[in-house]
Protein backbone atom coordinates (compact mmCIF):
# COMPACT_ATOMS: atom_id res chain seq x y z
CA UNK A 1 0.00 0.00 0.00
CA UNK A 2 2.66 2.52 1.00
CA UNK A 3 4.55 4.39 -1.70
CA UNK A 4 8.29 4.74 -1.26
CA UNK A 5 8.69 7.94 -3.29
CA UNK A 6 6.34 10.50 -4.79
CA UNK A 7 6.74 13.17 -7.43
CA UNK A 8 4.44 16.14 -7.91
CA UNK A 9 4.56 18.55 -10.82
CA UNK A 10 2.42 21.54 -11.62
CA UNK A 11 1.00 21.42 -15.14
CA UNK A 12 2.33 24.44 -17.07
CA UNK A 13 0.71 26.56 -19.73
CA UNK A 14 -2.87 26.56 -18.49
CA UNK A 15 -5.13 29.50 -19.41
CA UNK A 16 -7.44 31.56 -17.25
CA UNK A 17 -10.50 29.33 -17.29
CA UNK A 18 -13.96 30.59 -18.20
CA UNK A 19 -17.51 29.23 -18.31
CA UNK A 20 -17.96 26.63 -21.02
CA UNK A 21 -14.32 25.62 -21.25
CA UNK A 22 -13.77 21.92 -21.91
CA UNK A 23 -11.48 20.95 -19.05
CA UNK A 24 -10.73 17.51 -20.45
CA UNK A 25 -9.48 18.96 -23.74
CA UNK A 26 -7.50 21.82 -22.20
CA UNK A 27 -5.89 19.66 -19.53
CA UNK A 28 -5.26 16.85 -22.00
CA UNK A 29 -3.47 19.21 -24.37
CA UNK A 30 -1.37 20.57 -21.50
CA UNK A 31 -0.43 17.04 -20.42
CA UNK A 32 0.36 15.80 -23.92
CA UNK A 33 4.01 16.80 -23.85
CA UNK A 34 4.63 14.74 -20.73
CA UNK A 35 1.70 12.31 -20.55
CA UNK A 36 0.45 10.80 -17.31
CA UNK A 37 1.38 7.24 -16.43
CA UNK A 38 -0.73 4.41 -15.12
CA UNK A 39 -1.73 5.12 -11.54
CA UNK A 40 -1.04 8.86 -11.62
CA UNK A 41 -3.49 11.22 -9.90
CA UNK A 42 -4.40 14.61 -11.34
CA UNK A 43 -5.34 17.13 -8.66
CA UNK A 44 -7.34 20.17 -9.76
CA UNK A 45 -8.14 23.35 -7.90
CA UNK A 46 -11.85 23.66 -7.30
CA UNK A 47 -11.88 27.11 -8.86
CA UNK A 48 -11.08 25.95 -12.38
CA UNK A 49 -13.79 23.31 -12.23
CA UNK A 50 -16.33 25.81 -10.91
CA UNK A 51 -15.38 28.39 -13.53
CA UNK A 52 -15.63 25.91 -16.39
CA UNK A 53 -19.01 24.77 -15.10
CA UNK A 54 -20.28 28.36 -14.93
CA UNK A 55 -20.74 28.43 -11.17
CA UNK A 56 -20.42 32.23 -11.11
CA UNK A 57 -23.02 34.57 -9.65
CA UNK A 58 -23.16 38.29 -10.42
CA UNK A 59 -23.99 39.93 -7.10
CA UNK A 60 -26.08 42.57 -8.89
CA UNK A 61 -28.59 39.86 -9.81
CA UNK A 62 -29.14 38.78 -6.18
CA UNK A 63 -32.02 39.95 -4.02
CA UNK A 64 -31.46 39.43 -0.30
CA UNK A 65 -34.15 37.77 1.76
CA UNK A 66 -35.24 38.99 5.21
CA UNK A 67 -33.19 36.24 6.82
CA UNK A 68 -30.09 37.19 4.83
CA UNK A 69 -30.52 40.85 5.78
CA UNK A 70 -30.81 39.93 9.47
CA UNK A 71 -27.73 37.71 9.40
CA UNK A 72 -25.77 40.26 7.41
CA UNK A 73 -26.43 42.83 10.10
CA UNK A 74 -25.01 40.45 12.71
CA UNK A 75 -21.82 39.55 10.86
CA UNK A 76 -21.11 42.63 8.75
CA UNK A 77 -21.38 41.09 5.30
CA UNK A 78 -23.20 42.24 2.19
CA UNK A 79 -26.75 40.81 2.50
CA UNK A 80 -26.57 39.63 -1.11
CA UNK A 81 -23.45 37.58 -0.36
CA UNK A 82 -25.21 36.10 2.66
CA UNK A 83 -28.20 35.23 0.45
CA UNK A 84 -25.92 33.29 -1.92
CA UNK A 85 -24.29 31.49 1.03
CA UNK A 86 -27.67 30.50 2.43
CA UNK A 87 -28.68 29.18 -0.97
CA UNK A 88 -25.76 26.74 -0.85
CA UNK A 89 -26.38 25.66 2.76
CA UNK A 90 -28.86 23.52 4.65
CA UNK A 91 -28.27 25.21 8.01
CA UNK A 92 -26.19 27.83 9.78
CA UNK A 93 -23.90 26.28 12.38
CA UNK A 94 -22.36 29.49 13.75
CA UNK A 95 -22.25 33.18 12.92
CA UNK A 96 -19.62 35.70 13.94
CA UNK A 97 -18.27 38.95 12.46
CA UNK A 98 -17.44 38.45 8.77
CA UNK A 99 -17.99 34.69 8.91
CA UNK A 100 -20.75 32.13 8.58
CA UNK A 101 -20.05 28.49 9.38
CA UNK A 102 -22.68 26.45 7.59
CA UNK A 103 -23.50 22.91 6.61
CA UNK A 104 -23.25 22.81 2.82
CA UNK A 105 -25.77 20.92 0.71
CA UNK A 106 -23.05 18.32 0.11
CA UNK A 107 -22.58 17.73 3.85
CA UNK A 108 -19.39 19.72 4.42
CA UNK A 109 -19.32 21.96 7.49
CA UNK A 110 -17.38 24.95 6.25
CA UNK A 111 -16.96 28.70 6.11
CA UNK A 112 -19.35 30.65 3.89
CA UNK A 113 -20.49 27.51 2.01
CA UNK A 114 -17.35 27.82 -0.10
CA UNK A 115 -18.66 31.01 -1.74
CA UNK A 116 -15.55 32.92 -2.76
CA UNK A 117 -14.59 36.21 -4.37
CA UNK A 118 -10.84 35.67 -4.77
CA UNK A 119 -9.32 34.83 -8.16
CA UNK A 120 -12.72 35.02 -9.84
CA UNK A 121 -12.01 37.98 -12.10
CA UNK A 122 -13.95 41.22 -12.08
CA UNK A 123 -15.81 42.87 -9.22
CA UNK A 124 -19.11 41.71 -7.79
CA UNK A 125 -18.63 38.11 -8.93
CA UNK A 126 -19.06 35.18 -6.58
CA UNK A 127 -17.79 31.67 -7.29
CA UNK A 128 -19.68 28.66 -5.94
CA UNK A 129 -18.42 25.12 -5.46
CA UNK A 130 -19.14 22.60 -8.24
CA UNK A 131 -22.69 21.28 -8.16
CA UNK A 132 -21.61 17.60 -8.24
CA UNK A 133 -17.84 17.46 -7.64
CA UNK A 134 -17.59 13.66 -7.57
CA UNK A 135 -19.38 13.52 -10.93
CA UNK A 136 -17.09 16.24 -12.29
CA UNK A 137 -14.05 14.25 -11.17
CA UNK A 138 -15.41 11.07 -12.75
CA UNK A 139 -16.13 12.77 -16.07
CA UNK A 140 -12.57 14.12 -16.23
CA UNK A 141 -11.12 10.79 -15.16
CA UNK A 142 -13.00 8.94 -17.89
CA UNK A 143 -12.07 11.42 -20.63
CA UNK A 144 -8.38 11.73 -19.75
CA UNK A 145 -7.93 8.00 -19.10
CA UNK A 146 -9.38 7.27 -22.52
CA UNK A 147 -7.20 9.90 -24.22
CA UNK A 148 -3.94 8.63 -22.73
CA UNK A 149 -4.80 4.94 -22.33
CA UNK A 150 -3.87 4.86 -18.63
CA UNK A 151 -5.57 4.28 -15.31
CA UNK A 152 -5.82 7.82 -13.93
CA UNK A 153 -7.23 9.19 -10.68
CA UNK A 154 -8.70 12.68 -10.32
CA UNK A 155 -9.07 14.77 -7.15
CA UNK A 156 -10.81 18.15 -6.94
CA UNK A 157 -9.11 20.16 -4.23
CA UNK A 158 -10.41 22.98 -2.06
CA UNK A 159 -8.91 24.85 0.91
CA UNK A 160 -10.68 24.24 4.20
CA UNK A 161 -10.19 25.55 7.71
CA UNK A 162 -9.78 22.86 10.34
CA UNK A 163 -11.31 22.47 13.78
CA UNK A 164 -8.75 22.89 16.58
CA UNK A 165 -5.99 24.13 14.24
CA UNK A 166 -5.17 27.44 12.60
CA UNK A 167 -4.62 27.73 8.88
CA UNK A 168 -6.25 26.17 5.87
CA UNK A 169 -5.24 22.94 4.14
CA UNK A 170 -6.26 21.27 0.90
CA UNK A 171 -8.97 18.62 1.06
CA UNK A 172 -10.75 16.55 -1.58
CA UNK A 173 -14.28 17.67 -2.40
CA UNK A 174 -14.39 15.44 -5.49
CA UNK A 175 -12.58 12.21 -6.29
CA UNK A 176 -12.66 9.41 -8.84
CA UNK A 177 -10.44 6.50 -9.76
CA UNK A 178 -8.80 6.10 -6.34
CA UNK A 179 -9.76 5.38 -2.73
CA UNK A 180 -11.06 8.39 -0.82
CA UNK A 181 -10.86 6.49 2.46
CA UNK A 182 -8.52 3.64 3.37
CA UNK A 183 -9.87 1.56 6.24
CA UNK A 184 -7.05 -0.04 8.22
CA UNK A 185 -9.23 -1.47 10.97
CA UNK A 186 -8.48 -5.12 11.59
CA UNK A 187 -4.92 -4.89 10.27
CA UNK A 188 -1.89 -5.33 12.56
CA UNK A 189 0.54 -2.55 13.37
CA UNK A 190 4.33 -3.07 13.42
CA UNK A 191 4.07 -4.94 16.71
CA UNK A 192 1.07 -7.08 15.83
CA UNK A 193 -1.55 -5.03 17.65
CA UNK A 194 -4.80 -5.00 15.71
CA UNK A 195 -5.88 -1.52 14.65
CA UNK A 196 -9.36 -0.62 15.85
CA UNK A 197 -10.10 2.93 14.69
CA UNK A 198 -7.58 3.83 11.96
CA UNK A 199 -9.26 5.14 8.80
CA UNK A 200 -7.08 7.25 6.50
CA UNK A 201 -8.42 10.23 4.52
CA UNK A 202 -6.38 9.16 1.51
CA UNK A 203 -7.80 11.62 -1.02
CA UNK A 204 -7.45 14.45 1.49
CA UNK A 205 -3.77 13.67 1.97
CA UNK A 206 -3.22 13.76 -1.80
CA UNK A 207 -5.07 17.07 -2.02
CA UNK A 208 -2.98 18.58 0.78
CA UNK A 209 0.26 17.50 -0.89
CA UNK A 210 -0.79 19.08 -4.20
CA UNK A 211 -1.72 22.31 -2.39
CA UNK A 212 1.96 22.88 -1.67
CA UNK A 213 2.43 23.53 -5.38
CA UNK A 214 -0.95 25.08 -6.13
CA UNK A 215 -0.72 27.74 -3.44
CA UNK A 216 -3.70 29.84 -2.40
CA UNK A 217 -2.99 33.30 -3.77
CA UNK A 218 -1.49 34.30 -7.13
CA UNK A 219 0.59 31.24 -7.97
CA UNK A 220 -1.52 30.29 -10.99
CA UNK A 221 -0.83 26.55 -10.76
CA UNK A 222 -4.30 24.99 -10.54
CA UNK A 223 -3.42 21.48 -11.74
CA UNK A 224 -0.85 19.11 -10.25
CA UNK A 225 0.04 15.59 -11.38
CA UNK A 226 1.02 13.20 -8.59
CA UNK A 227 3.07 10.13 -9.52
CA UNK A 228 4.29 7.17 -7.46
CA UNK A 229 1.19 6.42 -5.41
CA UNK A 230 0.21 2.83 -4.74
CA UNK A 231 -3.02 1.49 -3.28
CA UNK A 232 -4.98 -1.72 -2.96
CA UNK A 233 -8.10 -0.33 -1.28
CA UNK A 234 -11.28 -0.09 -3.36
CA UNK A 235 -11.99 3.09 -5.27
CA UNK A 236 -14.44 5.54 -3.77
CA UNK A 237 -15.62 9.14 -3.96
CA UNK A 238 -15.09 12.24 -1.88
CA UNK A 239 -18.58 11.90 -0.45
CA UNK A 240 -17.16 8.95 1.52
CA UNK A 241 -15.13 11.49 3.51
CA UNK A 242 -18.15 13.33 4.92
CA UNK A 243 -18.75 12.24 8.51
CA UNK A 244 -22.39 11.26 9.09
CA UNK A 245 -24.19 13.41 11.62
CA UNK A 246 -24.72 10.31 13.80
CA UNK A 247 -20.92 10.04 14.20
CA UNK A 248 -20.25 13.75 14.66
CA UNK A 249 -19.74 14.69 18.31
CA UNK A 250 -19.71 18.43 17.61
CA UNK A 251 -22.88 19.10 15.62
Kinemage of the C-alpha trace (Angstrom):
@kinemage 1
@onewidth
@group {chain A} dominant
@subgroup {mainchain}
@vectorlist {calphas} color= white
{ca unk a 1} P 0.000 0.000 0.000
{ca unk a 2} L 2.661 2.525 1.003
{ca unk a 3} L 4.554 4.388 -1.701
{ca unk a 4} L 8.295 4.736 -1.258
{ca unk a 5} L 8.687 7.941 -3.291
{ca unk a 6} L 6.338 10.501 -4.793
{ca unk a 7} L 6.743 13.173 -7.425
{ca unk a 8} L 4.443 16.144 -7.906
{ca unk a 9} L 4.564 18.552 -10.825
{ca unk a 10} L 2.424 21.536 -11.623
{ca unk a 11} L 0.997 21.421 -15.144
{ca unk a 12} L 2.334 24.440 -17.069
{ca unk a 13} L 0.709 26.563 -19.731
{ca unk a 14} L -2.871 26.564 -18.485
{ca unk a 15} L -5.127 29.499 -19.408
{ca unk a 16} L -7.437 31.556 -17.248
{ca unk a 17} L -10.501 29.331 -17.295
{ca unk a 18} L -13.958 30.593 -18.205
{ca unk a 19} L -17.513 29.227 -18.308
{ca unk a 20} L -17.965 26.631 -21.023
{ca unk a 21} L -14.315 25.615 -21.250
{ca unk a 22} L -13.769 21.921 -21.909
{ca unk a 23} L -11.480 20.951 -19.050
{ca unk a 24} L -10.734 17.506 -20.446
{ca unk a 25} L -9.478 18.961 -23.743
{ca unk a 26} L -7.499 21.824 -22.204
{ca unk a 27} L -5.894 19.659 -19.530
{ca unk a 28} L -5.261 16.848 -22.002
{ca unk a 29} L -3.465 19.205 -24.369
{ca unk a 30} L -1.373 20.567 -21.498
{ca unk a 31} L -0.431 17.041 -20.423
{ca unk a 32} L 0.364 15.798 -23.923
{ca unk a 33} L 4.014 16.803 -23.847
{ca unk a 34} L 4.626 14.743 -20.729
{ca unk a 35} L 1.704 12.307 -20.553
{ca unk a 36} L 0.448 10.798 -17.312
{ca unk a 37} L 1.378 7.238 -16.428
{ca unk a 38} L -0.731 4.413 -15.125
{ca unk a 39} L -1.735 5.116 -11.535
{ca unk a 40} L -1.045 8.859 -11.620
{ca unk a 41} L -3.491 11.217 -9.902
{ca unk a 42} L -4.405 14.606 -11.345
{ca unk a 43} L -5.339 17.130 -8.658
{ca unk a 44} L -7.337 20.168 -9.762
{ca unk a 45} L -8.141 23.352 -7.899
{ca unk a 46} L -11.849 23.664 -7.301
{ca unk a 47} L -11.885 27.112 -8.856
{ca unk a 48} L -11.078 25.954 -12.381
{ca unk a 49} L -13.790 23.306 -12.228
{ca unk a 50} L -16.327 25.806 -10.906
{ca unk a 51} L -15.377 28.394 -13.527
{ca unk a 52} L -15.626 25.911 -16.395
{ca unk a 53} L -19.014 24.772 -15.101
{ca unk a 54} L -20.277 28.358 -14.928
{ca unk a 55} L -20.744 28.433 -11.167
{ca unk a 56} L -20.416 32.225 -11.112
{ca unk a 57} L -23.017 34.567 -9.651
{ca unk a 58} L -23.164 38.287 -10.418
{ca unk a 59} L -23.991 39.928 -7.104
{ca unk a 60} L -26.078 42.571 -8.891
{ca unk a 61} L -28.590 39.864 -9.813
{ca unk a 62} L -29.139 38.781 -6.184
{ca unk a 63} L -32.021 39.954 -4.015
{ca unk a 64} L -31.460 39.433 -0.304
{ca unk a 65} L -34.154 37.771 1.763
{ca unk a 66} L -35.237 38.988 5.209
{ca unk a 67} L -33.193 36.238 6.819
{ca unk a 68} L -30.087 37.191 4.829
{ca unk a 69} L -30.521 40.845 5.776
{ca unk a 70} L -30.813 39.931 9.465
{ca unk a 71} L -27.732 37.707 9.395
{ca unk a 72} L -25.766 40.263 7.407
{ca unk a 73} L -26.433 42.826 10.102
{ca unk a 74} L -25.012 40.452 12.714
{ca unk a 75} L -21.822 39.554 10.864
{ca unk a 76} L -21.111 42.630 8.753
{ca unk a 77} L -21.376 41.088 5.297
{ca unk a 78} L -23.203 42.240 2.194
{ca unk a 79} L -26.745 40.815 2.499
{ca unk a 80} L -26.565 39.635 -1.111
{ca unk a 81} L -23.448 37.578 -0.356
{ca unk a 82} L -25.212 36.098 2.662
{ca unk a 83} L -28.196 35.231 0.447
{ca unk a 84} L -25.922 33.287 -1.919
{ca unk a 85} L -24.288 31.488 1.027
{ca unk a 86} L -27.675 30.499 2.427
{ca unk a 87} L -28.681 29.180 -0.974
{ca unk a 88} L -25.760 26.738 -0.849
{ca unk a 89} L -26.378 25.665 2.762
{ca unk a 90} L -28.861 23.520 4.646
{ca unk a 91} L -28.265 25.205 8.015
{ca unk a 92} L -26.195 27.827 9.779
{ca unk a 93} L -23.899 26.284 12.384
{ca unk a 94} L -22.364 29.488 13.750
{ca unk a 95} L -22.249 33.176 12.922
{ca unk a 96} L -19.618 35.701 13.941
{ca unk a 97} L -18.267 38.947 12.465
{ca unk a 98} L -17.437 38.454 8.772
{ca unk a 99} L -17.989 34.695 8.911
{ca unk a 100} L -20.751 32.135 8.585
{ca unk a 101} L -20.050 28.494 9.383
{ca unk a 102} L -22.677 26.448 7.588
{ca unk a 103} L -23.495 22.908 6.611
{ca unk a 104} L -23.250 22.807 2.823
{ca unk a 105} L -25.772 20.922 0.711
{ca unk a 106} L -23.054 18.320 0.113
{ca unk a 107} L -22.579 17.729 3.853
{ca unk a 108} L -19.389 19.718 4.418
{ca unk a 109} L -19.316 21.957 7.487
{ca unk a 110} L -17.381 24.948 6.249
{ca unk a 111} L -16.959 28.700 6.109
{ca unk a 112} L -19.353 30.651 3.887
{ca unk a 113} L -20.488 27.505 2.006
{ca unk a 114} L -17.348 27.824 -0.095
{ca unk a 115} L -18.662 31.010 -1.740
{ca unk a 116} L -15.547 32.915 -2.762
{ca unk a 117} L -14.593 36.214 -4.374
{ca unk a 118} L -10.843 35.671 -4.771
{ca unk a 119} L -9.318 34.828 -8.161
{ca unk a 120} L -12.724 35.018 -9.836
{ca unk a 121} L -12.011 37.980 -12.095
{ca unk a 122} L -13.952 41.216 -12.076
{ca unk a 123} L -15.807 42.869 -9.220
{ca unk a 124} L -19.106 41.708 -7.788
{ca unk a 125} L -18.634 38.106 -8.928
{ca unk a 126} L -19.058 35.179 -6.577
{ca unk a 127} L -17.792 31.667 -7.289
{ca unk a 128} L -19.683 28.658 -5.940
{ca unk a 129} L -18.420 25.119 -5.460
{ca unk a 130} L -19.145 22.598 -8.240
{ca unk a 131} L -22.691 21.276 -8.156
{ca unk a 132} L -21.610 17.604 -8.239
{ca unk a 133} L -17.843 17.462 -7.637
{ca unk a 134} L -17.593 13.662 -7.574
{ca unk a 135} L -19.384 13.523 -10.925
{ca unk a 136} L -17.093 16.244 -12.288
{ca unk a 137} L -14.053 14.245 -11.168
{ca unk a 138} L -15.406 11.067 -12.750
{ca unk a 139} L -16.129 12.773 -16.073
{ca unk a 140} L -12.572 14.119 -16.230
{ca unk a 141} L -11.117 10.788 -15.156
{ca unk a 142} L -12.999 8.936 -17.893
{ca unk a 143} L -12.070 11.424 -20.633
{ca unk a 144} L -8.380 11.727 -19.750
{ca unk a 145} L -7.929 7.999 -19.095
{ca unk a 146} L -9.379 7.271 -22.524
{ca unk a 147} L -7.205 9.896 -24.223
{ca unk a 148} L -3.943 8.627 -22.731
{ca unk a 149} L -4.804 4.936 -22.329
{ca unk a 150} L -3.872 4.862 -18.632
{ca unk a 151} L -5.573 4.281 -15.309
{ca unk a 152} L -5.822 7.817 -13.926
{ca unk a 153} L -7.235 9.189 -10.682
{ca unk a 154} L -8.701 12.679 -10.316
{ca unk a 155} L -9.073 14.772 -7.149
{ca unk a 156} L -10.809 18.147 -6.936
{ca unk a 157} L -9.108 20.159 -4.225
{ca unk a 158} L -10.405 22.981 -2.055
{ca unk a 159} L -8.911 24.846 0.906
{ca unk a 160} L -10.676 24.239 4.203
{ca unk a 161} L -10.185 25.547 7.707
{ca unk a 162} L -9.784 22.864 10.344
{ca unk a 163} L -11.310 22.465 13.782
{ca unk a 164} L -8.747 22.887 16.583
{ca unk a 165} L -5.992 24.132 14.243
{ca unk a 166} L -5.166 27.442 12.604
{ca unk a 167} L -4.620 27.734 8.880
{ca unk a 168} L -6.246 26.167 5.866
{ca unk a 169} L -5.239 22.938 4.140
{ca unk a 170} L -6.265 21.270 0.902
{ca unk a 171} L -8.966 18.617 1.059
{ca unk a 172} L -10.752 16.545 -1.577
{ca unk a 173} L -14.281 17.675 -2.403
{ca unk a 174} L -14.394 15.443 -5.487
{ca unk a 175} L -12.582 12.212 -6.294
{ca unk a 176} L -12.660 9.408 -8.843
{ca unk a 177} L -10.438 6.496 -9.763
{ca unk a 178} L -8.798 6.096 -6.343
{ca unk a 179} L -9.757 5.379 -2.730
{ca unk a 180} L -11.064 8.387 -0.820
{ca unk a 181} L -10.857 6.487 2.461
{ca unk a 182} L -8.517 3.643 3.368
{ca unk a 183} L -9.875 1.558 6.245
{ca unk a 184} L -7.048 -0.036 8.223
{ca unk a 185} L -9.230 -1.468 10.971
{ca unk a 186} L -8.480 -5.122 11.589
{ca unk a 187} L -4.919 -4.893 10.271
{ca unk a 188} L -1.888 -5.325 12.558
{ca unk a 189} L 0.536 -2.548 13.375
{ca unk a 190} L 4.332 -3.068 13.416
{ca unk a 191} L 4.068 -4.937 16.711
{ca unk a 192} L 1.072 -7.081 15.833
{ca unk a 193} L -1.546 -5.026 17.654
{ca unk a 194} L -4.805 -4.996 15.708
{ca unk a 195} L -5.879 -1.520 14.647
{ca unk a 196} L -9.360 -0.625 15.848
{ca unk a 197} L -10.096 2.929 14.686
{ca unk a 198} L -7.577 3.827 11.957
{ca unk a 199} L -9.263 5.139 8.800
{ca unk a 200} L -7.084 7.246 6.499
{ca unk a 201} L -8.416 10.233 4.523
{ca unk a 202} L -6.378 9.162 1.506
{ca unk a 203} L -7.798 11.619 -1.024
{ca unk a 204} L -7.449 14.449 1.486
{ca unk a 205} L -3.765 13.668 1.966
{ca unk a 206} L -3.215 13.762 -1.803
{ca unk a 207} L -5.068 17.074 -2.023
{ca unk a 208} L -2.984 18.581 0.779
{ca unk a 209} L 0.258 17.502 -0.886
{ca unk a 210} L -0.790 19.076 -4.195
{ca unk a 211} L -1.723 22.308 -2.387
{ca unk a 212} L 1.959 22.877 -1.668
{ca unk a 213} L 2.431 23.526 -5.381
{ca unk a 214} L -0.949 25.083 -6.129
{ca unk a 215} L -0.716 27.745 -3.444
{ca unk a 216} L -3.699 29.840 -2.405
{ca unk a 217} L -2.989 33.295 -3.774
{ca unk a 218} L -1.487 34.296 -7.132
{ca unk a 219} L 0.589 31.240 -7.967
{ca unk a 220} L -1.523 30.293 -10.988
{ca unk a 221} L -0.828 26.547 -10.759
{ca unk a 222} L -4.304 24.987 -10.544
{ca unk a 223} L -3.415 21.482 -11.742
{ca unk a 224} L -0.850 19.108 -10.252
{ca unk a 225} L 0.043 15.591 -11.382
{ca unk a 226} L 1.018 13.203 -8.592
{ca unk a 227} L 3.072 10.127 -9.520
{ca unk a 228} L 4.290 7.172 -7.464
{ca unk a 229} L 1.190 6.423 -5.409
{ca unk a 230} L 0.212 2.832 -4.742
{ca unk a 231} L -3.016 1.490 -3.283
{ca unk a 232} L -4.979 -1.716 -2.957
{ca unk a 233} L -8.103 -0.332 -1.276
{ca unk a 234} L -11.285 -0.095 -3.361
{ca unk a 235} L -11.994 3.086 -5.274
{ca unk a 236} L -14.441 5.539 -3.768
{ca unk a 237} L -15.624 9.137 -3.963
{ca unk a 238} L -15.093 12.238 -1.881
{ca unk a 239} L -18.583 11.898 -0.449
{ca unk a 240} L -17.160 8.948 1.521
{ca unk a 241} L -15.130 11.494 3.514
{ca unk a 242} L -18.155 13.331 4.922
{ca unk a 243} L -18.752 12.236 8.510
{ca unk a 244} L -22.390 11.262 9.087
{ca unk a 245} L -24.194 13.413 11.624
{ca unk a 246} L -24.719 10.315 13.800
{ca unk a 247} L -20.922 10.037 14.200
{ca unk a 248} L -20.253 13.752 14.665
{ca unk a 249} L -19.744 14.687 18.309
{ca unk a 250} L -19.711 18.426 17.607
{ca unk a 251} L -22.880 19.103 15.624
